[in-house]
Amino acid sequence: PISPKKNIILLISLVIGLAIPIGIIVLKASMNTKLRGKKDLEGISIPFIGEIPLSSKRRLHLPWQKVVNDHNHTNVVVKEGENNIVNEAFRILRTKFEIVLPGNRKDNVTIVTSFNPNSGKSFITENLAMALAIKNKKVLIVDCDLRKGASSLLVGSPKVGITHYLTGKDVEVSQLIRTYSGNSNLSVLPIGVIPPNPAELLSNGRLKDLLDELRPQYDVILLDCPPIEVVADTEIV
C-alpha cells in the first residue's frame, strides 16, 4: 500500500521515543549545579583542599529520632593507626588544611559550614579536629550551632556552655570547655542550654571577646556553624 507506511511510522516513533527522554536527561544534567566530586570544580577558581568519601558510620539525626547524649556514639571515624579510605582522606585534608593555615595563632580560627542541613559539616569538623589532634595539635571545637548542637554530643552535651558566656553570666571560659575522652588534645566548647534567641546572642559582641581569649591557647579552633543559607547565625559569626 502507498499509505500508511508502517516501517517509516515505526522508525519515526522509535526516534522520538528515544529523543525525548535523552533530551530531558541532558537538560537536567546541564542544569545541575551540585558539586558531586572534584571534577565538577574544573574551571572554577576556588581553592580545593580535600574530598571525603561517604562513610557508612555517619549518623543522620532526623527530627523524630531521639539523640542519645553519649560520647561513645559519635561521628568520629578517624582513629590513630587506622588506614582505611576515610582515615586516609582525612589525613590528606589535614595536610592541605595545614598548608593554608597561617604560622601563628592570630588567625587560627576556621568556620566550617554548609549550604544545606545534613550536608556533613559536623562530621567534617569532628574528624578534621581528630586528625589534627592525633598529630599532637591542640584543637578546640566551638559549637556555634546554637539551634542543634551536634558537636556538643562529643562531650555528652553538658548543660553549661557557650550560651552562658554569651548571655553575660560570670563564668570562666576554662570551666565551660570539655576534653574529648578519645584524645586529650581535642577539646569542645559545647552550647549548653539551647537558647530561644541564638542570632541575638551571637551578635552581642561577646563571641569576639571569647575567641580573642581562646586564640593563644590552641593551635586550631574550628567553629561548627549552622548552614549558611538557612539561618543568619553563620553570617553573624
Buried (B, 14 or more C-beta within 10 A) or exposed (E): EEEEEEEEEEEEEEEEEEEEEEEEEEEEEEEEEEEEEEEEEEEEEEEEEBEBEEBEEBBEEEEEEEBEEEBEEBBBBBBEEEEEEBBEBBBBBBEBBBEEBEEEBEEBBBBBBBEEEEEBBBBBBBBBBBBBBBBEBBBBBBBBBBEBBBBBBBBBBBEBBBBBBBBEEEBEBEEBBBEBEBBEBBBBBBBBBBBEEBBEBBBBEBBEEBBEEBBEBBBBBBBBBBBBEBBEBBBBB
